[in-house]
Amino acid sequence: MFHRLLFPRQLAIAAAVFATGLTLTAAPQVAPAQAQAPQVPTPPAPPNGGSAAATETDIGRVSTGAGQGEQGPNPVKPSAAIDRAAAIAEKEQAPNIIDAEPLSEIVKLPDINTAEALQRIPGISLETDSGEGRFVHIRGLDADLNGTTYGGVRLPASNAASPSGGGRAVAFDAFPTGIVGGIEVTKTQRPDMDAEALGGSINLVPRTGAEHGGAPFIDANLGAGYEPLRKTPVYHGEVSAGRSFDGGDGIGGLFAGANAFSAVVTALYHEDKRGIDDVEESYTDQQSSGVPDKVLSNLQFRRYEYHRRRYGTAANFDAKMSDSTSLYARVLWSGYLEGANKHYLVLNNLDSDSGCTPLPTCIQDPDNPNGFIASNGQLTQQTTDSLERVENGLWMVGGSSIFSAFQLDYRASFALGTDRFSSNYGSVWADPNPVPIAYDTTTDPRYPKFQTLDGTNPANPSIYTLQQIDLGPSYTHDGETAANLDATIPTGGVGQAGELKFGVSVRERHKTSVSSSPVFTPNGVISLLPSTYGSPQIYYNNLYSIGPAISLPAIRGLVGSNLGTITDDAAADASTDTDDRENVYAGYGQYSARFGRAGVLAGVRIEATRATYGGNLYNGDADTNTPTSVRNSYTNYFPTLQGRYDFLDDLVGRLTYSTGIARPGFEQITPGASISISNASVTVGNPALKPTFGQSFDATVEYYPGDGQIASAGLFYKTFRNYILLSQQILSGYNFPGLTGVITTVQTYTNGPAHAEGVEAQWQQQLKFLPAPFDGLGYSANVTLVDSRAEIHPGIYGLLPSTSRVTWNAAAFYERGPVELRLAADYVGQDLFAFGSYVGNATDVYSRHRLTMDLGSSYAIAHAVRIYFDAKNLLNTPLEFTEGRSDSRPIQREFYDVTVLAGVRLSF
């Protein structure tokens, strides 16, 4: 792999692209200047973020005997401690708008992965799945539109199920919080950063041990917990260790002297067996035919058990080659292995009487004015037994060299995200006899009621026979090789200091996905026998009995037996396979300076995209595939002009203009299509999609009274050209044999204008003016209000997907002496989660608003020993989705119950 990392040819191309762009586009006029202009550091520091060179960051700094500093994407004055004050200092001194959270703050709450830690930051809204945070949205913009890096190296996606199907969003549940040293959120991009960040970008800072001041250290965390919903245990362990080494006489005069080498290694393991209680409804949506809107097509009672084993390891190695040159290597491997065991009781054909007359009387339950009757309902039992491994890996090497007039930074990297279902057994067992069913989802939509009218017991396993077992392995691979070269030239004069910075970079990305869907069909009748099921299952707060647990090992045994036949439709399998290559060649020029109280950051970035996207045209009627691919090529320019002014020593005002891009999602731009001539329907990507170009205008005021306190408020406005949205159209014909001149429903993607605007505010204070012991009391709060607008359906305007109008966080804490106690609440408003299956917005899916609350507490029993107790999801907040905005039409409502964890943290 590493033989490709240096890219001499590709970097030359990037340099040529940049040089060409400079002749075509004038850089913005430079105005006075940036906060605390960075100087070329001495000794040099290995880069951790940005394009390559930058000065040190508080939360990302590595303190080693060699005196080296870990660089992050935002310049900031070094600090000896990684704490709340250091993160606030980073925000204050940055030339652009950022927020930061160090690991020392993250561990004060039971945030097991980085998505949950990010939700505490202003402007971030969390999207959860399976009882944990997974994706995050920035300032109301979908996760697919934001950028994510580790140590400044861009991370590809691992979990392919991104919010808008773009396949670009990073799933943060693959990164446990203990694997990082902190988190930085950049809301106005700089020219030396990738432009692919419409809402903003997130940098996971490598864990370094800077708080130990270069001395040998070991940090450890050992804990255990309990999840009462399934009465299952939780286990947690992590360790981070580091030290520096002498180089002696060195090698030919190089790598000599004290503390010439340093290393920090981190390893982590977390295991839980979370239970989930879920009820899901599917509506028939035949209102145009007179069918009431509460009539269902099916009702599903789902009981889950997830066994997740999360792991990660990271290593940072630094070497001082000479007084002017330092080298480094970074390695990350992080992910989880998850076994999912699911059992469903499904009531099907609940709309079987929707064709009766007269409607709606003939479909209503005569004994319940809020209920309906299905005279030919069907009962099924279903199971899922899957094993999924989601992983991210990253390797980077680089260094920094100081010359007489400039500093040179260089880096090569490879990052990989994978998602593999190695096994996925899905069995379907059905009662062969139709069953009359009465049901009511109107009286209390949160807890639907039903009963069979002929006395059939849906929980009786003996009435079911096997229909089929679906077998669905799949694999998604997303890898990116990259290289950066940056030069920093200090400038300045009397009362003014600054720097010029230039750089080129290349990113070569290759994303593939393959899947298959073999099916086991029984040769004869296979019934659910006592040997294939276990004890009864009553769930959802003891409201529903779904029958005994079906033996999953017995189902796997059936697949390997001669009692059935396995068939596989190769053409249908390949219909969703993709093979995409996307290369980005970039160059930039950037100037930053400080003139007294004024500061400026100005420059331009140029990115040339050269891509090939491959898929298949699948004819479902003929069961045939035709491979197809499309090439795409475009070049974009990204100017920025960001200014700040220090009205007082502790009062900062900012006005910024920045630009960014969101390339079309891999599933959105694919030339592949699924075509049904018999149904006159087409689902197809749009190879003609243009990337979304965004412009962002920000104005903020920030007050820093000291002692880890901050008060700030800001306005932002974002306008987008060629925003990408799902489009469903009824066409008079489609260019495919059999559909020419035939009225066809086509679902694809299209470009259009959009905008978003909002307000952010935060306030954080410890009440140190109170007398002891009350001076340990404090609070923090932030709120983000967002409004956005686009034509989400023909003639219908609304909020962009994933925009929550209101997001807020609030925490009350007590920190004094050995005691730390924190109670935190997080609120995310309703947002558009997915578009419905019909023209118009009636069936659009919305994620319901939610309020969660968590508790973190610890006590230092010795200088190096701290015991802790955490409780997560104190309100037992459900994950809820509705069809349409109204709460009266829920389609999913799942509960997880509380999780408690206790343990000890050690630091030597």
C-alpha positions, 0 to 999 in steps of 0.5 A, spaced: 500 500 500 505 505 502 508 504 495 503 509 492 503 514 498 508 519 495 505 521 489 510 525 485 506 525 479 499 526 482 502 532 486 505 535 480 498 535 477 495 538 483 501 544 483 499 545 476 492 545 477 493 550 483 498 554 478 493 555 473 487 557 477 492 562 480 492 565 473 485 565 472 482 567 479 485 573 483 485 572 490 481 576 495 484 583 497 488 582 504 485 586 510 488 587 516 489 580 520 489 574 524 489 573 531 496 572 534 499 570 528 503 564 528 510 564 527 514 558 524 515 554 530 522 552 533 523 546 534 519 543 528 512 540 530 509 534 526 502 536 523 496 533 526 491 537 522 489 541 516 493 541 510 499 539 513 503 545 517 499 549 522 501 551 529 500 547 536 493 546 539 491 545 546 487 539 545 491 535 540 498 537 543 503 532 544 508 533 550 515 529 549 522 530 551 524 532 544 519 538 545 515 536 539 508 539 539 502 535 535 499 540 530 491 541 529 487 544 524 487 551 528 493 555 530 493 556 538 498 558 543 500 551 547 498 550 554 500 545 559 494 542 561 488 539 557 482 542 560 476 546 559 480 552 559 485 550 554 479 548 549 476 555 550 483 558 549 483 554 542 477 557 540 478 564 542 485 564 538 483 561 532 483 565 526 476 562 524 470 560 527 471 553 531 469 549 537 473 544 541 472 539 546 478 535 550 478 528 552 478 531 560 471 534 559 468 528 554 469 523 560 465 527 565 459 524 561 457 517 559 458 518 552 461 512 549 462 514 542 465 520 539 458 522 536 455 522 543 461 527 545 459 531 539 452 532 541 454 537 547 458 542 542 453 548 539 451 547 532 451 539 533 445 535 532 445 527 533 442 522 529 441 515 533 440 508 531 440 502 536 440 506 542 447 510 540 449 516 537 451 514 530 451 520 525 451 528 527 449 534 523 452 541 523 448 547 523 442 543 520 445 540 514 445 533 513 451 528 515 453 527 508 455 534 507 460 535 512 467 533 513 471 528 518 478 527 519 483 524 524 489 528 525 487 532 519 487 526 514 480 525 511 476 519 513 472 515 508 465 512 510 465 505 514 457 504 515 454 505 508 447 507 511 448 514 511 442 519 512 441 521 505 444 515 502 450 519 499 455 514 502 459 520 505 458 521 512 462 518 517 459 513 522 462 516 529 459 510 533 465 506 530 470 511 534 470 510 542 471 516 545 477 513 549 481 513 542 481 520 541 484 526 545 479 531 543 474 533 538 475 540 534 469 542 530 470 547 524 465 552 522 468 556 517 473 553 513 480 555 511 484 555 504 489 549 507 483 545 509 479 540 504 473 544 501 468 538 502 464 541 508 458 545 507 456 545 514 463 544 517 468 539 518 470 535 524 477 533 526 478 527 531 484 529 535 489 523 536 490 522 544 497 524 546 498 524 553 500 532 553 498 533 560 503 529 563 509 534 560 513 529 556 514 524 562 513 516 562 505 515 563 500 510 563 492 512 563 487 506 564 480 506 565 476 499 568 469 499 568 463 494 568 455 496 568 448 493 567 443 494 562 436 492 565 432 492 559 435 485 558 438 484 564 445 484 561 452 486 563 457 492 560 464 491 560 469 497 559 477 497 559 482 502 556 489 504 557 494 509 554 501 509 555 507 513 552 514 515 554 520 518 550 527 515 548 534 518 548 538 517 541 545 517 544 550 518 539 545 517 533 546 515 526 551 519 522 549 525 527 542 524 526 536 522 531 541 524 537 541 526 544 536 526 549 529 524 548 530 524 540 524 519 540 517 518 543 511 514 542 504 514 545 500 507 544 492 507 546 488 501 546 480 500 548 475 495 548 467 496 550 462 490 550 455 491 551 448 486 550 443 492 549 436 490 548 431 494 544 423 494 544 420 496 538 413 497 534 413 499 527 407 501 523 406 501 515 400 505 513 396 503 506 396 510 504 390 510 500 386 516 502 385 518 495 380 512 494 377 514 501 381 509 505 382 512 512 389 515 513 390 510 520 389 504 516 395 500 516 398 495 511 402 491 517 403 492 524 410 489 527 412 487 534 420 487 534 424 485 540 432 485 539 438 483 542 444 486 540 451 484 542 456 489 540 464 489 541 467 495 540 475 496 540 480 500 537 487 502 538 492 508 536 499 509 536 503 516 535 511 515 534 515 522 533 522 522 532 527 528 532 531 527 526 535 534 527 534 541 530 530 543 524 527 536 522 522 532 525 518 526 523 512 522 525 507 516 524 500 515 526 496 509 526 489 508 527 484 502 527 477 502 530 470 499 529 466 494 532 463 487 531 456 486 532 451 480 532 444 482 532 438 477 534 431 480 532 424 476 533 418 479 530 411 478 530 408 481 524 400 482 522 400 483 515 394 484 510 391 489 515 388 493 509 385 487 505 378 490 506 380 497 503 377 495 496 370 494 500 364 498 499 361 503 502 368 506 505 370 508 510 364 504 514 365 497 511 372 497 514 371 500 521 370 496 527 363 496 529 365 495 536 370 500 536 369 507 532 377 508 532 378 501 530 378 497 523 377 490 521 382 486 516 378 480 514 384 476 511 389 478 515 396 474 515 400 472 521 408 471 520 413 470 525 420 473 523 427 472 525 434 476 523 441 473 526 446 477 523 454 479 524 456 485 522 463 488 522 464 496 521 471 498 521 476 504 520 483 504 519 488 509 518 496 510 517 500 516 516 507 518 515 510 525 515 514 530 517 516 538 518 523 541 516 525 548 517 529 552 512 532 559 513 526 563 510 520 558 510 518 551 513 516 545 509 511 540 512 509 533 508 504 528 509 502 521 506 496 517 508 491 511 507 485 511 510 480 505 509 472 504 512 469 497 511 462 494 513 461 487 512 455 482 513 459 476 514 452 472 515 445 475 515 440 469 516 433 472 516 427 467 517 420 468 515 414 463 518 407 464 516 400 461 518 397 459 512 390 460 514 387 467 513 386 470 520 380 476 521 384 481 525 381 488 529 386 493 530 386 500 533 392 505 532 387 511 533 386 511 541 393 511 543 398 511 537 404 510 541 401 503 543 397 500 538 392 494 540 389 488 536 386 482 537 384 476 532 376 475 531 377 467 530 380 466 537 387 464 533 393 466 538 399 469 534 404 467 540 402 460 539 408 457 535 405 451 532 401 455 527 407 457 523 410 453 517 417 456 514 416 460 508 424 462 506 430 463 510 434 469 506 441 469 506 444 476 505 452 477 506 455 484 503 461 488 503 462 495 502 470 498 502 471 505 501 479 507 501 483 513 500 490 515 499 492 522 500 499 526 500 500 533 502 505 538 501 505 545 504 510 551 505 509 556 510 513 563 510 513 568 516 512 575 514 511 581 519 514 588 521 513 593 526 506 591 530 504 586 525 506 579 524 503 574 519 504 568 515 504 566 507 502 559 506 501 555 500 500 547 499 498 542 494 494 535 495 492 529 492 486 524 494 485 518 490 478 514 493 476 508 491 469 505 493 466 499 492 460 495 494 458 488 493 452 484 496 448 477 494 441 475 496 441 467 496 434 464 499 433 457 502 426 455 500 424 448 504 422 442 500 416 440 504 413 443 510 417 445 516 413 447 522 416 450 528 417 444 533 418 445 540 426 443 539 426 450 535 423 455 540 424 457 547 421 461 553 415 466 551 417 473 550 412 478 553 416 485 552 414 493 551 413 494 558 409 487 558 404 489 553 405 484 548 406 477 547 410 475 541 411 468 542 417 464 544 424 465 542 425 461 536 432 458 536 437 461 531 442 455 531 436 451 529 435 456 523 442 456 521 442 448 521 436 448 517 440 452 512 446 447 512 441 441 511 437 437 505 430 439 507 431 445 502 434 448 496 438 454 496 437 459 490 441 465 488 439 470 483 446 473 480 443 478 476 439 481 482 445 481 486 449 485 482 444 490 481 446 494 487 453 493 486 458 499 485 465 501 483 467 508 484 473 512 483 474 519 485 480 523 485 481 530 488 487 534 486 488 541 490 492 547 491 491 553 495 494 560 497 493 563 504 495 569 508 494 571 515 496 576 519 495 580 525 495 588 526 494 590 533 487 588 535 485 586 528 486 580 524 485 577 517 485 570 514 484 570 506 486 566 501 483 561 495 483 554 494 482 550 488 480 543 487 479 539 481 475 533 481 476 527 476 471 521 477 468 515 474 462 512 477 460 505 475 453 501 476 448 496 473 442 497 469 437 492 472 431 489 468 427 486 474 422 483 469 427 480 464 432 479 470 438 482 466 444 486 468 447 491 463 454 494 466 454 501 465 459 507 468 460 515 467 465 519 467 465 526 471 470 532 471 470 539 474 474 544 477 472 549 483 474 555 486 473 556 494 475 564 496 475 566 503 475 572 507 475 572 515 476 577 519 476 579 527 477 584 532 479 584 539 474 590 542 477 588 549 482 583 551 476 579 553 471 581 547 472 578 540 468 580 534 468 576 527 465 577 520 467 571 515 466 569 508 467 562 507 465 557 501 465 549 500 462 544 496 458 537 497 460 532 492 454 528 489 453 522 494 455 515 491 448 512 490 445 519 488 450 519 482 451 512 480 449 510 473 445 504 475 438 503 475 433 498 477 427 498 472 420 494 472 417 494 465 411 491 468 410 496 474 412 502 469 417 504 474 424 506 475 429 508 480 435 511 478 441 515 480 443 521 476 450 522 473 448 529 470 448 531 478 452 537 479 456 538 486 453 543 491 457 549 492 455 553 498 457 560 501 457 562 508 456 568 512 458 569 519 458 574 524 459 572 532 461 576 538 465 572 543 466 574 551 472 570 554 472 572 562 477 567 564 477 561 568 474 557 563 468 561 562 465 563 555 459 567 552 458 567 545 452 569 540 453 568 532 449 569 526 450 565 520 447 564 513 448 559 508 446 559 500 447 553 496 447 552 488 445 545 486 443 542 492 441 535 491 434 532 493 430 526 491 426 527 486 420 523 484 416 524 477 411 521 473 413 522 466 410 520 459 415 515 457 422 513 459 428 512 454 428 504 455 426 498 451 419 497 453 417 504 457 418 508 451 411 512 450 409 509 457 407 513 463 412 511 468 414 513 475 421 515 476 425 516 482 432 520 482 435 526 484 436 533 482 439 539 483 436 546 486 437 552 490 437 552 497 439 556 503 439 555 511 440 561 516 440 561 524 443 563 530 448 560 535 449 562 542 453 559 548 454 560 556 459 557 560 460 559 567 463 556 574 460 560 580 467 561 583 464 568 586 460 564 591 463 562 598 466 555 599 463 549 598 458 552 593 464 555 589 464 548 585 457 549 582 457 551 575 452 551 568 453 550 561 448 551 556 448 552 548 442 553 543 442 553 536 436 555 532 436 554 524 431 555 518 432 552 511 428 552 505 428 548 498 423 545 494 423 538 497 417 536 492 415 539 486 411 546 488 412 544 495 417 548 499 420 546 506 426 544 511 432 541 508 433 534 510 436 533 517 434 540 519 432 541 526 429 548 528 431 547 535 437 544 538 440 545 545 444 543 551 444 544 558 448 542 564 449 543 571 455 541 574 459 541 581 467 541 581 471 542 587 476 538 590 476 531 589 468 531 587 466 532 580 458 531 578 454 533 572 447 532 569 446 534 562 440 534 558 440 534 550 434 536 546 434 535 538 427 538 534 423 534 529 427 533 522 425 531 515 429 524 515 427 521 509 422 522 503 416 518 502 414 513 496 409 518 493 409 524 489 408 530 495 410 530 502 404 526 505 408 520 506 415 523 508 418 520 514 420 525 520 424 524 526 420 526 532 423 531 537 427 528 543 430 530 550 435 525 553 438 526 560 445 523 562 449 523 569 456 523 570 460 523 577 467 521 580 471 522 586 478 522 586 480 517 592 488 519 591 492 523 586 492 518 581 486 514 582 479 516 581 472 512 581 466 514 577 459 512 576 455 514 570 448 513 568 445 514 561 438 515 558 435 517 565 429 519 561 428 512 557 427 517 551 425 513 545 427 513 538 421 515 534 419 516 527 412 518 524 409 519 517 408 526 516 409 531 521 403 529 526 405 525 532 398 521 530 402 517 525 408 513 528 411 508 524 417 506 529 418 507 536 423 503 540 426 503 547 432 502 550 432 503 558 437 506 562 445 504 562 449 504 568 457 504 568 461 504 574 469 503 574 476 506 576 480 511 572 488 511 573 493 515 571 501 514 573 
